[in-house]
Structure formats: structure tokens, C-alpha cells
Amino acid sequence: MRNIAMRVAYDGTHFVGSQWQSQGRSVQGVLESTWNTFTREQKRFTFAGRTDAGVHAYAQVANVYTASDYPVATVQRACNALLPADVAVYAVQEVADDFHARHSAVQRRYRYLIDDTPVAQPLLRHAVLHVPWPLDLAAMQAAMDMLPGEHDFVGFARAMKSTSSTTRICYEARCYRIRVLEQTLIAVELVANAFLYAMVRTVVGTLLQVGSGQRDPSDIAAVLISKDRRQAGPTAPPHGLTLVDVVYPPDILAATESRTQRLRIGNEDIFTESRRDTA
Amino acid sequence: MRNIAMRVAYDGTHFVGSQWQSQGRSVQGVLESTWNTFTREQKRFTFAGRTDAGVHAYAQVANVYTASDYPVATVQRACNALLPADVAVYAVQEVADDFHARHSAVQRRYRYLIDDTPVAQPLLRHAVLHVPWPLDLAAMQAAMDMLPGEHDFVGFARAMKSTSSTTRICYEARCYRIRVLEQTLIAVELVANAFLYAMVRTVVGTLLQVGSGQRDPSDIAAVLISKDRRQAGPTAPPHGLTLVDVVYPPDILAATESRTQRLRIGNEDIFTESRRDTA
């Protein structure tokens, strides 16, 4: 059996989420049925991060064990030919047997886009949250400055029955203005080793209150210390959120093909060369 | 009667075009029925530029004569509250009686977005043409350098029965790389006093052949000289195209309200202040 990893992008608008569910159209379900059409194998895909209905991805990572021996370029071409228009496979590579899209990942990067101008841009309505009043970016950044480091983020998580640790390491937390299709948006960007369920959206919901002057930036620290979900703001809606990147250690994602050897570090895309070559 | 001008943005994906048609959902039809719901008046809206099905707008301009006396801020709020999510009114202002959205306009700016990477970004699929091979941007720009000036553009126009002039003045023609949501796209931007039917898309279709190495940049000049539509390339699909701006002379769009007095010149938006103030 070969272990195949893929970098997958999707528009989450018409999905019930990344994970297979008993009802509705999931990214996993669409990928698995595409894989079945292509290889005749019934396989489970493992995803790096679970994204909710409406949440998008530029670089979700999935892996699958397969008995097929198609070259990775063929796998990518076949998948893209068979997949619906709201999912695309950016890259495919063969990985070590013990590569696990979720467990092997060391960092996830999420970005939440907000339009704080009075009238939203219709073309961006599925990917940007519209808040029709100006937000205080400096106050939001002051709040976000309290996030980096190792913390128990349970105050920002949706309640779960799990008894596992709710401590995560946040590597980066910043907000900035970004120009997208004639609109100047706000991007809230968070990088951590992993995220608790609904954590990014709950942080964003709290930041929206800070940016709107309803709360003090220091409230972010208060939520962390309290470990009480009721102290945080509401969960922001899903459609503003995108899983932008997933990072793996170089030795784990060591490529078997020379053209996909570069690992994504920061903004360098591991799969850039592969994407360019497999037109 | 007051003459009211609006700056309108829309996602053209689910419209048959900007103009009213006997069948299907047009931007004009949606605006007119919204206006009817709001004011109880049955009015015709005049548009600055006719956009086809699938073509988008950031700043289409429309005007309407009305007996209503609502303040412009109320007009904007009411329209945005009543309009579907794929149309938005960015600004409203009262204009002189002789202001005509189409006849008074002195410049239109169109932008066509192309993704020439092997795999398209799903989130942008309704606004960007995907060409899965790299395009030669320098060759495309060399071709575009022949467009500025006063020319008979009939070779780039879809055949029409009209006997009116097909001469237009092109003010700007450039292509450049633009970063949109993690994807590096190509933007083809054209500014002219006015455009013939399907002209931008036919220029782009020809440029795609130039960028793909199928034609020489000088072919653009050959099409202009020949005045023969068969010399041009195919008409590029509509979804990559956006009407980005419409410019009016300062004296014609002289604002009646101080907060909307700045006219859009270049990238300065006439309505910026109004948009900011009417949250």
C-alpha cells in the first residue's frame, strides 16, 4: 500500500463541512467518491483539520492509503477532472507510511476575513464577514497580542465531552488590512500547533466585540485565565474563515519525487513546483 | 422629479446581464422591482454600461427619475435592505436633471482576471478565467501597447446592425500580476471612453492567444487595421470580466450633498465618504 498526501482547496459554501456526515455533502465524501470512481477503491481520507460548513480551505491536507500505482501527476489530473468545481487538488505526493495528515501536522494557519465598510462587496459575500461599522484594528491587535504562547484555550472552545488536553501553542496572532478585489478588508490570522473546536471563530467573535468598542482588549487574557466559555464572545459565522495552510516537519513530508521536495515553510508552498509542472 | 444616481456592485453569476430582458433575472429588473417595493413607483433605470450574463461590476452607475423625496442615505439603506445578496448599492446621490448614466460617462474601466496556474482556486471560480498553462505577460503587454489612442475597434466587436461609429478612444491598456486570496492572477485592464459590444472579451480572447504563443503581439495592430472580426481571437468567457469603474466629468456629477462631492478620478472613489457615512 502507498500512502498518498494531497493539498486540497475548496469553497465551503455548499458543504456540510470537511468531514463525512450521515447527511449532506462533505468534502471528504466528495473526495472519497471521486477516488472510488478513479481507482475503484473504497478508501477513507484523513484530513489535517476539521472545517465546519461554510468554512473554506486553500490548503487542507488529506492522505489516503492505496493499492493503486498511478503516478502522482496522474492522480492529480484524474481527481481534478472528476471533482466538482468547488474542490481542487493543488498537489499530490507520495509520503512515508506513517504520515498522518492530522497527527503529523505541526502547525495550522487560519485566516478570517472581515469587511467593515458600510456596504459589502457582493462577489465576496461567501468568503467575507460583513460588519457594517468601522472596527478598531489597533484594539483588536492589542487583544491578539495576548494569544501567542502556550495556553489553555478552553475558554475559546465549543464545549466537548473529550477529556483530552485543551492546551495549545499559538505561534502567531495578527490582524491587518488586506486589499481584495477593490475592497479593503481586515484579515485576522492565527497560527497554532492545533486548534480546539470552533476556537478560531470564538476568538474572532470576541475580537469583533473588542474592535467594536464593546469590550477591552485585555478581556482576551481574562477569557484565557477564566477558562470559561461564557466569558468569550459569540462564535463568528463560518463563511469568513479559511484554512490557509498546514505545516509538516521536513523529515515527515520528505518527498519521493524531486519536483515536490520543497516543504511549505511560512509562505513558501511545498507544492509550488509540482503545481507548475502538472498542468 | 429628482434625478438620482447610484453606484451599484453585483456578482453577475446569476444574472442574464445588466439590462432588462424578456426572460430571466437582470440587474436592471431586480433594481426596478426593488425600487417599486420601496417607493411604489414604476421607473426605468438607465445604466452606464451594458454587461453580459456572468459579468460582474464593482461600480456600475445607474440613474432614475423619481417623485419621491427620501434623503439619499435613506434611499441607499432601503435599497440595500431590499436587494438580494448579489447586488449592493455603494452610494446614492442626487444629480442634475440632464445627468444620464450612459451618455454622461466619459470613461469606463474594465478588468479581466485570469489564473494561469495549473489548478484554479475554487473560491474564485465565478470571477476568474482559468487557463491551465503559463501565459507570457510581456507578450500580452506588447500587444496591449498597440491599443491606446483613437482607433476603429470594429475588428474586436461582435457584429451589430448599428450604423453608428465604431471608433473609440482607448486611454489605458495594461496587464499585470495581482495577488487575490493566495492566488497570483493576471489582470488585463482596459480604459476607454466607451466600448463596443463584446470588445473587452474579444481583446482578451486575442491576448490569450498571444500569451499562449499562438499569435504574435503585432496581430493586435493587424486586427485594428483589417477591421475584420475574423482576424481577432475568440470571445473570452464572461465570468472573468468586471466593470471596475465609470468616470464622469466633475461638473456633471456635481454633488448636491457635501459628503458626496468628491468625484472619482483614477482610484479615488467619488462615493467613498458617502459609503463610510451611511453605515
Interface residues (C-beta under 8 A of the other chain):
Chain A: A9 Y10 D11 H56 Y58 A59 Q76 N80 A85 D86 V87 A88 V89 Y90 T117 P118 V119 A120 Q121 P122 L123 R125 H126 A127 P132 W133 P134 V180 L181 E182 T242 V244 R275 R276 D277 T278 A279
Chain B: A9 Y10 D11 H56 Y58 A59 Q76 N80 A85 D86 V87 A88 V89 Y90 T117 P118 V119 A120 Q121 P122 L123 R125 H126 A127 P132 W133 P134 V180 L181 E182 T242 V244 R275 R276 D277 T278 A279
